[in-house]
Amino acid sequence: MLQVSNVCKSYGDVTVLDGVSFTVNRGERVGIIGPNGCGKSTLLSIIGGETRADEGSVSFDSPNTRVGYLRQGQSYREGETLGEFLQVVDAALDTAAARVERMAAKLRDSEGQGVSGALKAYGEALDDLERLVETRPPLHEVEAMMVGLGVGSQPLDAPVTTLSGGQKTRLGLARVLLSDPQLLLLDEPTNHLDIEALEWLEHWLGEYQGAILLVSHSRMILERTVERILELDERTHAVTPYPGGFEAYIRAKVREREKQWTAYKDQQERVARLESGIRKLSGYADSIERGTIDFHLRKVAKGIARRAVVQKRRLERELAKTRVEKPRLTWHMHLEFQDTPESGKDVVTLEDVAVGYDDLPLVSGIDQVLRGGERVALVGPNGCGKTTLLRVIAGQLAPLRGEVRLGSNVRPGYHSQEQETLDPESTPYETIAEVARMSETDVRSFLHHFVFTGDQVFTPIKSLSYGERARLILARMVASGCNFLMLDEPINHLDIPSRASFEQAMQAFEGTVLAVVHDRYFIRSFATRIWAIREGELRSCLDLAELRRQSGHLPSPELWDQA
Protein backbone atom coordinates (compact mmCIF):
# COMPACT_ATOMS: atom_id res chain seq x y z
CA MET A 1 0.00 0.00 0.00
CA LEU A 2 2.79 2.41 0.99
CA GLN A 3 6.38 2.18 -0.24
CA VAL A 4 9.04 4.43 1.31
CA SER A 5 12.33 4.08 -0.59
CA ASN A 6 15.71 5.50 0.47
CA VAL A 7 14.26 8.75 1.87
CA CYS A 8 16.87 11.29 2.99
CA LYS A 9 16.32 14.68 4.60
CA SER A 10 18.71 17.26 6.03
CA TYR A 11 18.33 20.75 7.44
CA GLY A 12 21.57 22.54 6.69
CA ASP A 13 24.40 20.40 8.04
CA VAL A 14 22.06 18.37 10.27
CA THR A 15 20.99 15.01 8.84
CA VAL A 16 17.53 13.92 10.00
CA LEU A 17 16.73 10.95 7.75
CA ASP A 18 19.22 8.87 5.79
CA GLY A 19 18.19 5.98 3.57
CA VAL A 20 14.86 5.32 5.27
CA SER A 21 13.04 2.46 3.53
CA PHE A 22 10.03 0.37 4.52
CA THR A 23 6.61 -0.74 3.33
CA VAL A 24 3.18 -0.71 4.92
CA ASN A 25 0.65 -3.25 3.67
CA ARG A 26 -3.11 -2.78 3.56
CA GLY A 27 -4.63 -3.12 7.00
CA GLU A 28 -1.21 -3.23 8.71
CA ARG A 29 -0.62 -1.31 11.95
CA VAL A 30 2.91 0.02 12.35
CA GLY A 31 4.37 2.04 15.22
CA ILE A 32 7.32 4.44 14.81
CA ILE A 33 9.42 5.15 17.89
CA GLY A 34 12.66 6.98 18.53
CA PRO A 35 14.11 9.85 20.54
CA ASN A 36 12.70 13.38 20.48
CA GLY A 37 13.98 15.32 17.49
CA CYS A 38 15.20 12.24 15.57
CA GLY A 39 12.91 12.92 12.60
CA LYS A 40 9.70 10.97 13.27
CA SER A 41 7.41 13.94 12.59
CA THR A 42 9.51 14.90 9.55
CA LEU A 43 9.07 11.39 8.17
CA LEU A 44 5.28 11.54 8.58
CA SER A 45 5.24 15.00 7.00
CA ILE A 46 7.11 13.65 3.96
CA ILE A 47 4.71 10.72 3.64
CA GLY A 48 1.76 13.10 4.04
CA GLY A 49 3.08 15.26 1.20
CA GLU A 50 3.72 18.38 3.26
CA THR A 51 7.53 18.19 3.25
CA ARG A 52 9.76 17.35 0.30
CA ALA A 53 12.51 14.75 0.76
CA ASP A 54 16.03 15.59 -0.42
CA GLU A 55 16.36 12.12 -1.91
CA GLY A 56 14.24 8.99 -2.23
CA SER A 57 10.56 8.51 -2.92
CA VAL A 58 7.18 7.83 -1.32
CA SER A 59 4.63 5.96 -3.42
CA PHE A 60 1.20 4.38 -2.98
CA ASP A 61 -0.24 1.38 -4.76
CA SER A 62 -3.07 3.60 -6.00
CA PRO A 63 -2.99 7.30 -6.93
CA ASN A 64 -6.41 7.64 -5.26
CA THR A 65 -5.27 6.35 -1.86
CA ARG A 66 -6.97 8.43 0.84
CA VAL A 67 -4.47 9.48 3.50
CA GLY A 68 -5.51 10.97 6.84
CA TYR A 69 -2.74 12.91 8.57
CA LEU A 70 -2.96 14.08 12.19
CA ARG A 71 -0.10 16.47 12.95
CA GLN A 72 1.35 16.83 16.42
CA GLY A 73 0.38 20.50 16.54
CA GLN A 74 -2.85 21.72 14.93
CA SER A 75 -3.13 25.17 13.34
CA TYR A 76 -6.32 27.18 13.10
CA ARG A 77 -7.36 30.37 11.35
CA GLU A 78 -8.23 33.28 13.58
CA GLY A 79 -11.91 33.09 14.47
CA GLU A 80 -12.33 29.64 12.87
CA THR A 81 -15.27 27.66 14.26
CA LEU A 82 -15.54 23.93 14.90
CA GLY A 83 -17.83 23.50 11.91
CA GLU A 84 -15.45 25.36 9.61
CA PHE A 85 -12.47 23.34 10.82
CA LEU A 86 -14.38 20.09 10.32
CA GLN A 87 -15.51 21.37 6.90
CA VAL A 88 -19.16 20.53 7.54
CA VAL A 89 -20.78 23.96 7.43
CA ASP A 90 -21.57 26.22 4.50
CA ALA A 91 -18.95 28.71 5.63
CA ALA A 92 -16.19 26.28 4.65
CA LEU A 93 -17.65 25.87 1.17
CA ASP A 94 -18.20 29.63 0.88
CA THR A 95 -14.56 30.28 1.76
CA ALA A 96 -13.32 27.78 -0.83
CA ALA A 97 -15.70 29.13 -3.48
CA ALA A 98 -14.62 32.72 -2.78
CA ARG A 99 -10.99 31.67 -3.25
CA VAL A 100 -11.85 30.16 -6.63
CA GLU A 101 -13.49 33.44 -7.66
CA ARG A 102 -10.42 35.46 -6.57
CA MET A 103 -8.06 33.18 -8.47
CA ALA A 104 -10.30 33.36 -11.56
CA ALA A 105 -10.22 37.17 -11.44
CA LYS A 106 -6.42 37.14 -11.17
CA LEU A 107 -6.25 34.77 -14.11
CA ARG A 108 -8.37 37.11 -16.25
CA ASP A 109 -6.12 40.05 -15.37
CA SER A 110 -2.85 38.18 -15.93
CA GLU A 111 -0.60 38.75 -18.91
CA GLY A 112 2.58 37.26 -20.29
CA GLN A 113 4.64 35.14 -17.87
CA GLY A 114 2.16 35.71 -15.05
CA VAL A 115 -0.50 33.60 -16.78
CA SER A 116 1.09 30.24 -15.93
CA GLY A 117 1.35 31.08 -12.23
CA ALA A 118 -2.22 32.39 -12.08
CA LEU A 119 -3.47 29.31 -13.93
CA LYS A 120 -1.73 27.02 -11.43
CA ALA A 121 -3.21 28.93 -8.46
CA TYR A 122 -6.69 28.77 -10.02
CA GLY A 123 -6.35 25.00 -10.57
CA GLU A 124 -5.27 24.44 -6.96
CA ALA A 125 -8.20 26.50 -5.63
CA LEU A 126 -10.63 24.58 -7.84
CA ASP A 127 -9.17 21.23 -6.72
CA ASP A 128 -9.59 22.27 -3.06
CA LEU A 129 -13.25 23.18 -3.64
CA GLU A 130 -13.97 19.91 -5.44
CA ARG A 131 -12.20 17.92 -2.71
CA LEU A 132 -14.21 19.70 -0.04
CA VAL A 133 -17.49 18.91 -1.80
CA GLU A 134 -16.54 15.25 -2.32
CA THR A 135 -15.25 14.61 1.21
CA ARG A 136 -17.80 16.65 3.13
CA PRO A 137 -19.14 14.18 5.74
CA PRO A 138 -22.84 13.93 6.63
CA LEU A 139 -23.79 15.88 9.73
CA HIS A 140 -24.93 12.78 11.62
CA GLU A 141 -21.49 11.19 11.18
CA VAL A 142 -19.86 14.35 12.52
CA GLU A 143 -22.10 14.39 15.58
CA ALA A 144 -21.48 10.69 16.32
CA MET A 145 -17.72 11.13 15.99
CA MET A 146 -17.71 14.18 18.28
CA VAL A 147 -19.76 12.33 20.89
CA GLY A 148 -17.33 9.40 20.78
CA LEU A 149 -14.39 11.74 21.27
CA GLY A 150 -16.08 13.60 24.10
CA VAL A 151 -16.62 16.97 22.38
CA GLY A 152 -20.24 16.40 21.43
CA SER A 153 -21.38 19.13 23.81
CA GLN A 154 -19.54 21.79 21.82
CA PRO A 155 -21.67 23.66 19.25
CA LEU A 156 -20.37 23.76 15.69
CA ASP A 157 -20.38 27.56 15.73
CA ALA A 158 -18.06 27.73 18.77
CA PRO A 159 -14.57 29.20 18.09
CA VAL A 160 -11.79 26.62 18.11
CA THR A 161 -9.74 28.88 20.41
CA THR A 162 -12.23 28.30 23.25
CA LEU A 163 -11.32 24.60 23.44
CA SER A 164 -8.84 23.08 25.86
CA GLY A 165 -5.65 21.41 24.63
CA GLY A 166 -7.27 17.99 24.88
CA GLN A 167 -10.39 19.12 23.04
CA LYS A 168 -8.25 20.57 20.23
CA THR A 169 -6.48 17.23 19.88
CA ARG A 170 -9.85 15.46 19.69
CA LEU A 171 -11.10 17.94 17.13
CA GLY A 172 -8.06 17.34 14.91
CA LEU A 173 -8.54 13.61 15.30
CA ALA A 174 -12.21 13.90 14.38
CA ARG A 175 -11.34 15.80 11.18
CA VAL A 176 -8.88 13.09 10.15
CA LEU A 177 -11.22 10.20 10.94
CA LEU A 178 -14.18 11.82 9.16
CA SER A 179 -12.21 11.86 5.90
CA ASP A 180 -12.57 8.04 5.79
CA PRO A 181 -8.85 7.45 5.17
CA GLN A 182 -7.37 4.21 3.89
CA LEU A 183 -4.05 5.07 5.57
CA LEU A 184 -3.84 6.89 8.90
CA LEU A 185 -0.74 8.91 9.74
CA LEU A 186 -0.99 9.71 13.45
CA ASP A 187 1.64 11.91 15.13
CA GLU A 188 1.21 11.61 18.91
CA PRO A 189 -2.60 11.25 18.83
CA THR A 190 -2.83 10.57 22.58
CA ASN A 191 -1.42 13.94 23.65
CA HIS A 192 -3.84 15.79 25.97
CA LEU A 193 -6.47 13.02 25.78
CA ASP A 194 -8.11 12.02 29.05
CA ILE A 195 -8.51 8.40 30.15
CA GLU A 196 -11.99 7.98 28.65
CA ALA A 197 -10.89 9.38 25.29
CA LEU A 198 -7.78 7.16 25.31
CA GLU A 199 -9.93 4.08 25.80
CA TRP A 200 -12.30 5.23 23.02
CA LEU A 201 -9.35 5.79 20.66
CA GLU A 202 -7.84 2.39 21.46
CA HIS A 203 -11.20 0.74 20.71
CA TRP A 204 -11.69 2.75 17.49
CA LEU A 205 -8.21 1.90 16.20
CA GLY A 206 -8.86 -1.74 17.06
CA GLU A 207 -11.98 -1.71 14.84
CA TYR A 208 -10.40 0.37 12.05
CA GLN A 209 -9.95 -1.62 8.83
CA GLY A 210 -7.33 0.58 7.15
CA ALA A 211 -3.57 0.82 7.61
CA ILE A 212 -2.01 2.83 10.45
CA LEU A 213 1.38 4.49 10.78
CA LEU A 214 1.54 5.65 14.39
CA VAL A 215 4.17 7.86 16.03
CA SER A 216 3.69 7.58 19.77
CA HIS A 217 5.52 7.52 23.10
CA SER A 218 2.53 5.95 24.85
CA ARG A 219 3.60 2.49 25.95
CA MET A 220 0.03 1.32 26.36
CA ILE A 221 -1.35 2.35 22.98
CA LEU A 222 1.68 0.87 21.22
CA GLU A 223 1.14 -2.46 22.94
CA ARG A 224 -2.58 -2.49 22.22
CA THR A 225 -2.76 -1.22 18.64
CA VAL A 226 0.35 -2.03 16.55
CA GLU A 227 1.73 -5.29 15.17
CA ARG A 228 5.13 -4.03 14.03
CA ILE A 229 7.60 -1.43 15.33
CA LEU A 230 9.94 0.75 13.27
CA GLU A 231 12.74 2.21 15.40
CA LEU A 232 14.28 5.41 14.01
CA ASP A 233 17.93 5.47 15.10
CA GLU A 234 19.38 8.83 16.14
CA ARG A 235 22.89 7.88 14.95
CA THR A 236 22.26 6.18 11.60
CA HIS A 237 19.05 8.17 10.85
CA ALA A 238 17.58 4.97 9.36
CA VAL A 239 14.82 2.63 10.56
CA THR A 240 15.09 -0.89 11.96
CA PRO A 241 11.95 -3.09 11.90
CA TYR A 242 10.83 -5.22 14.86
CA PRO A 243 7.89 -7.64 14.59
CA GLY A 244 5.19 -7.53 17.25
CA GLY A 245 3.99 -4.86 19.66
CA PHE A 246 5.80 -2.83 22.29
CA GLU A 247 6.54 -5.71 24.64
CA ALA A 248 8.03 -7.78 21.81
CA TYR A 249 10.16 -4.76 20.84
CA ILE A 250 11.48 -4.35 24.39
CA ARG A 251 12.35 -8.05 24.62
CA ALA A 252 14.17 -7.84 21.28
CA LYS A 253 16.13 -4.79 22.49
CA VAL A 254 17.10 -6.65 25.68
CA ARG A 255 18.38 -9.59 23.59
CA GLU A 256 20.28 -7.23 21.27
CA ARG A 257 21.90 -5.45 24.20
CA GLU A 258 22.91 -8.69 25.89
CA LYS A 259 24.37 -10.01 22.62
CA GLN A 260 26.29 -6.78 22.05
CA TRP A 261 27.67 -6.83 25.61
CA THR A 262 28.87 -10.42 25.14
CA ALA A 263 30.54 -9.59 21.82
CA TYR A 264 32.08 -6.41 23.26
CA LYS A 265 33.52 -8.21 26.31
CA ASP A 266 34.92 -11.01 24.12
CA GLN A 267 36.50 -8.42 21.85
CA GLN A 268 38.04 -6.49 24.76
CA GLU A 269 39.48 -9.67 26.26
CA ARG A 270 41.03 -10.67 22.92
CA VAL A 271 42.39 -7.16 22.33
CA ALA A 272 43.88 -7.13 25.83
CA ARG A 273 45.63 -10.48 25.18
CA LEU A 274 47.00 -9.36 21.81
CA GLU A 275 48.14 -5.97 23.14
CA SER A 276 49.84 -7.69 26.08
CA GLY A 277 51.74 -9.93 23.63
CA ILE A 278 52.70 -6.93 21.50
CA ARG A 279 54.00 -5.05 24.56
CA LYS A 280 56.04 -8.07 25.62
CA LEU A 281 57.62 -8.34 22.15
CA SER A 282 58.41 -4.63 22.09
CA GLY A 283 59.83 -4.75 25.61
CA TYR A 284 61.93 -7.80 24.77
CA ALA A 285 63.37 -6.10 21.68
CA ASP A 286 64.13 -2.92 23.64
CA SER A 287 65.90 -4.87 26.41
CA ILE A 288 68.11 -6.66 23.87
CA GLU A 289 69.06 -3.43 22.12
CA ARG A 290 69.85 -1.68 25.40
CA GLY A 291 71.86 -4.63 26.77
CA THR A 292 74.22 -5.41 23.93
CA ILE A 293 76.33 -3.94 21.16
CA ASP A 294 76.57 -7.26 19.33
CA PHE A 295 75.52 -6.72 15.73
CA HIS A 296 73.83 -10.11 15.38
CA LEU A 297 71.78 -9.73 18.58
CA ARG A 298 70.73 -6.18 17.68
CA LYS A 299 69.56 -7.50 14.28
CA VAL A 300 67.48 -10.12 16.08
CA ALA A 301 66.02 -7.37 18.29
CA LYS A 302 65.02 -5.32 15.24
CA GLY A 303 63.25 -8.36 13.79
CA ILE A 304 61.29 -8.85 17.00
CA ALA A 305 60.35 -5.14 17.03
CA ARG A 306 59.15 -5.36 13.41
CA ARG A 307 57.02 -8.37 14.32
CA ALA A 308 55.42 -6.35 17.13
CA VAL A 309 54.68 -3.48 14.73
CA VAL A 310 53.13 -5.89 12.19
CA GLN A 311 50.92 -7.44 14.86
CA LYS A 312 49.81 -4.01 16.07
CA ARG A 313 48.87 -2.86 12.56
CA ARG A 314 47.05 -6.15 11.91
CA LEU A 315 45.04 -5.61 15.12
CA GLU A 316 44.20 -2.02 14.11
CA ARG A 317 42.98 -3.16 10.66
CA GLU A 318 40.91 -5.91 12.23
CA LEU A 319 39.26 -3.49 14.69
CA ALA A 320 38.57 -1.01 11.89
CA LYS A 321 36.57 -3.70 10.08
CA THR A 322 34.93 -5.64 12.92
CA ARG A 323 34.96 -3.34 15.98
CA VAL A 324 32.06 -3.94 18.37
CA GLU A 325 31.05 -0.67 20.03
CA LYS A 326 30.37 -0.58 23.74
CA PRO A 327 26.61 -0.63 24.37
CA ARG A 328 25.42 2.73 25.56
CA LEU A 329 22.20 4.30 26.77
CA THR A 330 20.76 6.31 23.89
CA TRP A 331 18.20 9.13 23.85
CA HIS A 332 18.25 9.13 27.66
CA MET A 333 17.37 12.21 29.69
CA HIS A 334 19.17 12.63 33.01
CA LEU A 335 16.79 14.46 35.32
CA GLU A 336 18.02 15.07 38.84
CA PHE A 337 16.79 17.61 41.38
CA GLN A 338 19.59 18.52 43.78
CA ASP A 339 19.50 20.55 47.00
CA THR A 340 15.75 21.13 46.83
CA PRO A 341 14.91 23.92 49.34
CA GLU A 342 12.54 22.82 52.10
CA SER A 343 9.08 24.34 52.15
CA GLY A 344 6.50 24.68 54.90
CA LYS A 345 4.29 21.76 55.89
CA ASP A 346 1.26 23.15 54.01
CA VAL A 347 2.31 23.99 50.46
CA VAL A 348 -1.05 25.13 49.05
CA THR A 349 -4.30 25.88 50.85
CA LEU A 350 -7.54 26.24 48.85
CA GLU A 351 -10.56 27.65 50.69
CA ASP A 352 -13.95 27.65 48.93
CA VAL A 353 -12.22 28.24 45.59
CA ALA A 354 -14.11 28.47 42.30
CA VAL A 355 -12.28 28.63 38.97
CA GLY A 356 -13.55 29.41 35.49
CA TYR A 357 -13.99 32.20 32.96
CA ASP A 358 -16.41 35.10 32.57
CA ASP A 359 -18.04 34.38 35.96
CA LEU A 360 -18.91 30.86 34.77
CA PRO A 361 -17.29 28.36 37.17
CA LEU A 362 -15.84 25.13 35.83
CA VAL A 363 -15.06 23.86 39.34
CA SER A 364 -16.36 25.31 42.60
CA GLY A 365 -16.37 24.65 46.33
CA ILE A 366 -12.74 23.51 46.40
CA ASP A 367 -11.45 23.03 49.96
CA GLN A 368 -8.13 21.21 49.86
CA VAL A 369 -4.68 21.35 51.41
CA LEU A 370 -1.64 20.12 49.50
CA ARG A 371 1.05 19.08 51.95
CA GLY A 372 4.81 19.03 51.55
CA GLY A 373 6.20 15.98 49.76
CA GLU A 374 2.89 14.86 48.24
CA ARG A 375 2.69 13.81 44.60
CA VAL A 376 -0.86 14.44 43.45
CA ALA A 377 -2.30 13.47 40.07
CA LEU A 378 -5.05 15.84 38.90
CA VAL A 379 -7.41 13.88 36.62
CA GLY A 380 -10.72 14.45 34.91
CA PRO A 381 -12.31 14.82 31.47
CA ASN A 382 -10.85 17.29 28.96
CA GLY A 383 -12.33 20.75 29.47
CA CYS A 384 -13.40 20.12 33.06
CA GLY A 385 -11.07 22.80 34.46
CA LYS A 386 -7.81 21.01 35.33
CA THR A 387 -5.57 23.46 33.49
CA THR A 388 -7.60 26.39 34.77
CA LEU A 389 -7.16 25.23 38.38
CA LEU A 390 -3.44 24.77 37.85
CA ARG A 391 -3.12 28.29 36.40
CA VAL A 392 -5.03 29.73 39.37
CA ILE A 393 -2.70 28.02 41.83
CA ALA A 394 0.29 29.25 39.78
CA GLY A 395 -1.01 32.81 40.06
CA GLN A 396 -1.63 33.25 36.33
CA LEU A 397 -5.40 33.53 36.79
CA ALA A 398 -7.50 34.94 39.61
CA PRO A 399 -10.08 32.63 41.18
CA LEU A 400 -13.73 33.51 40.63
CA ARG A 401 -14.06 33.33 44.40
CA GLY A 402 -12.29 31.93 47.43
CA GLU A 403 -8.67 32.12 48.50
CA VAL A 404 -5.48 30.41 47.33
CA ARG A 405 -2.50 30.57 49.72
CA LEU A 406 1.03 29.30 49.18
CA GLY A 407 2.93 28.18 52.28
CA SER A 408 6.21 29.52 53.58
CA ASN A 409 9.33 29.20 51.44
CA VAL A 410 7.37 27.67 48.55
CA ARG A 411 9.20 28.12 45.23
CA PRO A 412 6.71 27.17 42.50
CA GLY A 413 7.51 26.04 38.99
CA TYR A 414 4.83 25.80 36.28
CA HIS A 415 4.93 23.54 33.21
CA SER A 416 2.31 24.55 30.64
CA GLN A 417 0.85 21.98 28.24
CA GLU A 418 0.79 24.61 25.47
CA GLN A 419 4.49 25.41 26.11
CA GLU A 420 3.76 29.14 25.78
CA THR A 421 6.05 29.91 28.72
CA LEU A 422 9.01 29.53 26.37
CA ASP A 423 10.20 32.41 24.19
CA PRO A 424 10.27 31.00 20.62
CA GLU A 425 13.03 33.44 19.65
CA SER A 426 15.26 32.45 22.57
CA THR A 427 17.61 29.44 22.79
CA PRO A 428 18.08 26.65 25.36
CA TYR A 429 21.32 28.31 26.49
CA GLU A 430 19.64 31.70 27.05
CA THR A 431 16.67 30.07 28.80
CA ILE A 432 18.89 28.45 31.45
CA ALA A 433 21.30 31.39 31.74
CA GLU A 434 18.35 33.66 32.64
CA VAL A 435 17.43 31.65 35.75
CA ALA A 436 20.76 30.26 36.97
CA ARG A 437 24.12 31.82 37.73
CA MET A 438 26.35 29.53 35.71
CA SER A 439 29.31 29.94 33.40
CA GLU A 440 28.84 29.07 29.73
CA THR A 441 30.62 25.78 30.30
CA ASP A 442 28.34 24.92 33.25
CA VAL A 443 25.18 25.82 31.28
CA ARG A 444 26.23 23.61 28.39
CA SER A 445 27.13 20.78 30.76
CA PHE A 446 23.79 21.18 32.55
CA LEU A 447 21.83 21.09 29.27
CA HIS A 448 23.75 17.99 28.24
CA HIS A 449 21.85 16.12 30.98
CA PHE A 450 18.65 16.99 29.13
CA VAL A 451 20.02 15.75 25.79
CA PHE A 452 20.94 19.17 24.37
CA THR A 453 24.42 18.64 22.96
CA GLY A 454 26.91 20.64 20.92
CA ASP A 455 25.57 23.69 19.12
CA GLN A 456 21.99 22.53 19.74
CA VAL A 457 22.05 24.69 22.88
CA PHE A 458 22.03 27.73 20.55
CA THR A 459 19.15 26.48 18.35
CA PRO A 460 16.10 28.82 18.37
CA ILE A 461 13.32 27.32 20.48
CA LYS A 462 10.87 27.72 17.59
CA SER A 463 13.00 25.18 15.67
CA LEU A 464 12.92 22.56 18.46
CA SER A 465 10.52 19.63 18.45
CA TYR A 466 7.67 19.53 20.98
CA GLY A 467 9.52 16.89 22.98
CA GLU A 468 12.70 18.97 23.06
CA ARG A 469 10.70 21.96 24.31
CA ALA A 470 9.16 19.81 27.05
CA ARG A 471 12.65 18.76 28.17
CA LEU A 472 13.76 22.40 28.17
CA ILE A 473 10.86 23.45 30.43
CA LEU A 474 11.84 20.72 32.88
CA ALA A 475 15.48 21.83 32.70
CA ARG A 476 14.49 25.39 33.54
CA MET A 477 12.54 24.26 36.60
CA VAL A 478 15.49 22.20 37.81
CA ALA A 479 17.87 25.14 37.31
CA SER A 480 15.47 27.47 39.17
CA GLY A 481 15.55 25.35 42.33
CA CYS A 482 11.76 24.87 42.51
CA ASN A 483 10.31 22.87 45.41
CA PHE A 484 6.68 22.88 44.20
CA LEU A 485 6.09 21.68 40.66
CA MET A 486 2.80 22.30 38.83
CA LEU A 487 2.94 20.15 35.73
CA ASP A 488 0.30 20.28 32.99
CA GLU A 489 0.70 17.11 30.92
CA PRO A 490 4.49 17.03 31.49
CA ILE A 491 5.17 13.74 29.68
CA ASN A 492 3.04 14.35 26.58
CA HIS A 493 5.96 14.92 24.22
CA LEU A 494 8.66 12.93 26.02
CA ASP A 495 10.07 9.83 24.35
CA ILE A 496 9.75 6.49 26.11
CA PRO A 497 13.11 6.34 27.97
CA SER A 498 12.70 9.99 28.99
CA ARG A 499 9.30 9.13 30.45
CA ALA A 500 10.93 6.37 32.48
CA SER A 501 13.64 8.82 33.62
CA PHE A 502 11.01 11.39 34.54
CA GLU A 503 9.06 8.84 36.59
CA GLN A 504 12.23 7.93 38.51
CA ALA A 505 13.03 11.60 39.10
CA MET A 506 9.56 12.27 40.48
CA GLN A 507 10.04 9.40 42.91
CA ALA A 508 13.31 10.93 44.13
CA PHE A 509 12.10 14.57 44.15
CA GLU A 510 11.92 15.82 47.75
CA GLY A 511 9.49 18.63 47.00
CA THR A 512 5.78 18.65 46.17
CA VAL A 513 4.18 17.86 42.81
CA LEU A 514 0.71 18.57 41.41
CA ALA A 515 0.44 17.10 37.91
CA VAL A 516 -2.32 17.00 35.33
CA VAL A 517 -1.74 13.64 33.68
CA HIS A 518 -3.75 10.99 31.83
CA ASP A 519 -1.05 8.36 31.32
CA ARG A 520 -2.36 5.45 33.37
CA TYR A 521 1.05 3.80 33.61
CA PHE A 522 2.58 7.02 34.93
CA ILE A 523 -0.23 7.60 37.47
CA ARG A 524 0.25 4.11 38.84
CA SER A 525 3.97 4.66 39.48
CA PHE A 526 3.81 8.32 40.50
CA ALA A 527 0.79 9.38 42.54
CA THR A 528 0.45 9.27 46.31
CA ARG A 529 -2.97 10.93 46.04
CA ILE A 530 -5.49 11.79 43.33
CA TRP A 531 -7.57 14.90 42.83
CA ALA A 532 -10.43 13.99 40.52
CA ILE A 533 -12.72 16.60 38.93
CA ARG A 534 -16.20 15.33 38.11
CA GLU A 535 -19.29 17.41 37.33
CA GLY A 536 -17.82 20.64 38.63
CA GLU A 537 -16.52 19.22 41.92
CA LEU A 538 -13.03 18.24 43.08
CA ARG A 539 -12.68 15.15 45.19
CA SER A 540 -9.57 13.80 46.87
CA CYS A 541 -8.84 10.06 46.69
CA LEU A 542 -6.08 7.90 48.12
CA ASP A 543 -7.24 4.60 46.59
CA LEU A 544 -5.41 3.73 43.32
CA ALA A 545 -7.02 0.32 42.92
CA GLU A 546 -9.45 1.42 40.23
CA LEU A 547 -6.71 3.19 38.29
CA ARG A 548 -4.53 0.09 38.54
CA ARG A 549 -7.37 -2.00 37.08
CA GLN A 550 -7.51 0.44 34.15
CA SER A 551 -3.75 0.22 33.60
CA GLY A 552 -4.02 -2.81 31.35
CA HIS A 553 -1.18 -5.09 30.27
CA LEU A 554 2.27 -3.51 29.90
CA PRO A 555 5.83 -4.74 30.04
CA SER A 556 6.97 -4.86 33.64
CA PRO A 557 9.08 -1.92 34.92
CA GLU A 558 11.87 -4.44 35.54
CA LEU A 559 11.82 -5.47 31.88
CA TRP A 560 11.94 -1.84 30.76
CA ASP A 561 14.92 -1.17 33.06
CA GLN A 562 16.83 -3.98 31.34
CA ALA A 563 16.28 -2.31 27.97
Buried (B, 14 or more C-beta within 10 A) or exposed (E): BBEBBBBBBEEEEEBBBBBBEBEBEEEBBBBBBBBBBBBBBBBBBBBBEEEEBBEBEBEBEEEEBBBBBBBBBBEBEEEBBBBBBBBBBEBBBEBBBEBBEEBBEBBEEBEEEEEEEBBEBBEEBBEBBEEBEEEBBEEEBBEEBBEBBBBEEBEBEBBBEEBBBBBBBBBBBBBBBBBEBBBBBBBBBBBBBBBBBBBBBBEBBEEBEBBBBBBBBBBBBBBBBBBBBBBBBBEEBBBBEBEBBBBBBBBBBBEBBEEBEEBBEEBEEEBEEBEEEBEEBBEBBBEBBEEEEEEEEBEBBEEBBEBBEEBBEEBEEBEEEEEBEEBEEEBBBEBEBEEBEEBEEBBBBBBEBBBBEEEEBBBBBBEBBBBBBBBBBBBBBBBBBBBBBBBBBBEEBEBBBBEBEBBEEBBBBBBBBBBEBBEEEBBBBBBBBEBBEBEEEEBBEBBBBBBBEEEBBEBEBEEBBBBBBBBBBBBBBBBBBBBBBBBBBBBBBBBBBBBBBBBBBBEEBBBBBBBBBBBBBBBBBBBEBBBBBEEBEBEEBEEBEEBEEBBBEBBEEEBBEBB
